[in-house]
């Protein structure tokens, strides 16, 4: 159970880092650039803790899939970036893949 808490924390920091990457304007703004480095460092630290109990392929699929969804929402709300139908369908497939892994995979600890 702790692995999933760490995974959520890793995704949160990855989302913060990626959002700050957009705000840093290609590392030309100091504080958003600092937030990128700190966010990614903490994201990878917590991802490393997750890997103690979840296989790397499954952990990375969950981490990146959830990160994609959160970044898409932040892109829409904060940066006004709209997604077309194909992008929404693709993200729906990502969510479906995460659900399949969580519900049916024997490699994931439940």
N, C-alpha and C positions, 0 to 999 in steps of 0.2 A: 504494500500500500504506500509506503514511503516513496517508492520509485515513481509512482504517479504524481505525488505531490511535487517531487523534484522536477518531473517532466512539465507540469503546469508552470512552475517557476521558470524553468528554462525557456519555455515558449514565451512567457511574459517578457523576459529580458531580451529574447531575440526580436520580439515585436517592437519593443522600445528601441533597440539598436537599429532596426531597419527603418522605423519611422524617423528616427533622428538622422539616418543616412539621407533620406529625402530632404529633411529640413537643413542639413549641413550645406546644401548646394555645392556638391562635389568638394567637400572639405574646405570650403572658403569661409565658413562661419565657425568660430572657435568652440562655443559651448555645445552646439549640436554635434560637432565632431568628437568632443570628449565623451558625450553620451553614447555615440556609436561604439567607441572602443570599450567603454565600461559595460555597456549593454551586451555586446558580443562576448566579452571575457566572462561575464557572469553566466550568460547563456550556455557557453561551452563547459564551464565549471559544473553547472547543475546537470547538463547532459552527461558529463562524465560520471556523475553519481548515479544517474539512471542506468548507465551501462553495467553497473554492478549486478543488476538483477533482471534486466530486459535485454534480449539479443540486440545487437547493434542495428541490424536491418529493420527490425520492428520499431525500435526506439526512434530511429531516424525518420521512418515513414510517418510515425505519429507526430514527431516534433516538427518536421517540415510541413506536413499536411495542415496541422492546426495553425502553424505560423502563416501559411498562405491565406487561410480563411481570415485570420485576424488582421493581417496586413491589408487584404482587400477591403475589409470593413473600415479600417482606419483611412485607407486611401479615399474611400467614398466620403466619409464623414469629415475628415480633417482637410484633405487635399482636393476634394471635389472631383475625384477620378471615377468616372462611371464605367461599368462593365457591360459588354454586350452579351447577347444570349449564349454565344459559344463559350465565353469565359465563365458564365454562371453554370452552364452545363458541365464544363470541365471540373469546376470546383465541387459540383454535386457528386461527380464521380470520385473525387478525392475523399469526400465525406463517406461515400458508400464503401470505398476501399478500407478506410479506417474502421468502419462498423464491421466489415467482414473479418478483419484482423482481430478485433476485440471480441467478437461473438464466437468465431469458429476456429481460430488458430490455436493449435496446441503449443506453440512456442511462446505464448504470452501467459504470464502468471496472472490468474484471476483472483 
